Amino acid sequence: MLKVYLAVWCPHCRMTEKFLLENGIEYLAVDIEKATEDVVKQVVAVNGGEDWVVPTLEYRGKWRPGKEFDPAGLKSDLIEMGVIR
């Protein structure tokens, strides 16, 4: 299942969740501020090693670093990750 690492206060995270819901894409939301240290370290590493950036997505070992919400870019990345066709 697609995992979305997010922060509840993040507008890009909320828009990403809305996009996923509107498109019938199941996902597991992981609040980065409540995540375990090893999860946070992985998200930091995916985002260049300085700090975590949200929303960061993971699906079957494929990662999408945190980005500003862009529906076309998100859809393209989800296709590339194998989440949707």
C-alpha positions as CSV (number, residue, x, y, z in Angstrom):
1,M,0.0,0.0,0.0
2,L,1.1,3.5,-0.7
3,K,2.4,5.3,2.4
4,V,2.2,9.1,2.7
5,Y,4.5,10.6,5.2
6,L,2.8,13.9,6.2
7,A,2.3,16.6,8.8
8,V,-1.2,17.5,9.8
9,W,-0.5,21.3,9.4
10,C,1.0,20.9,5.9
11,P,-1.3,22.3,3.1
12,H,0.6,20.3,0.4
13,C,-0.1,17.1,2.4
14,R,-3.8,17.9,2.7
15,M,-4.0,18.6,-1.1
16,T,-2.2,15.3,-1.8
17,E,-4.6,13.4,0.5
18,K,-7.5,15.0,-1.3
19,F,-6.1,14.1,-4.7
20,L,-5.6,10.5,-3.5
21,L,-9.1,10.2,-2.1
22,E,-10.7,11.8,-5.2
23,N,-8.9,9.3,-7.4
24,G,-9.8,6.3,-5.3
25,I,-6.1,5.6,-4.4
26,E,-5.8,3.8,-1.0
27,Y,-3.0,4.9,1.2
28,L,-1.7,4.8,4.7
29,A,-1.1,8.2,6.3
30,V,2.0,8.4,8.6
31,D,2.3,11.6,10.7
32,I,6.0,12.3,10.5
33,E,5.9,14.2,13.8
34,K,4.6,11.0,15.6
35,A,6.7,8.5,13.6
36,T,9.5,6.4,15.1
37,E,13.1,7.6,14.8
38,D,14.0,5.1,12.2
39,V,11.1,6.2,10.0
40,V,12.1,9.9,10.4
41,K,15.7,9.0,9.5
42,Q,14.6,7.2,6.3
43,V,12.4,10.2,5.2
44,V,15.2,12.6,6.0
45,A,17.6,10.4,3.8
46,V,15.1,10.3,0.9
47,N,14.9,14.1,1.1
48,G,18.7,14.7,0.9
49,G,19.8,14.1,4.4
50,E,19.2,17.6,5.9
51,D,15.7,17.4,7.2
52,W,12.4,15.7,6.5
53,V,10.1,17.2,3.8
54,V,6.5,16.3,3.4
55,P,4.5,14.9,1.7
56,T,7.0,12.1,1.0
57,L,5.6,9.0,-0.6
58,E,6.7,5.3,-0.6
59,Y,5.3,2.4,-2.5
60,R,7.0,-1.0,-2.6
61,G,10.4,0.4,-1.9
62,K,10.1,3.3,-4.4
63,W,10.3,6.7,-2.9
64,R,9.0,10.2,-4.0
65,P,10.7,13.0,-2.0
66,G,8.6,15.7,-0.6
67,K,7.3,18.2,-3.2
68,E,4.9,21.1,-3.4
69,F,1.5,19.9,-4.6
70,D,1.1,19.6,-8.4
71,P,-1.6,17.3,-9.5
72,A,-0.1,16.5,-12.9
73,G,3.4,15.9,-11.3
74,L,1.9,13.8,-8.6
75,K,-0.1,11.7,-11.1
76,S,3.0,11.2,-13.2
77,D,5.1,10.1,-10.2
78,L,2.3,7.7,-9.1
79,I,2.3,6.1,-12.5
80,E,6.2,5.9,-12.5
81,M,6.0,4.3,-9.0
82,G,3.5,1.7,-10.1
83,V,0.7,3.0,-7.9
84,I,-1.6,3.7,-10.8
85,R,-1.7,3.0,-14.5
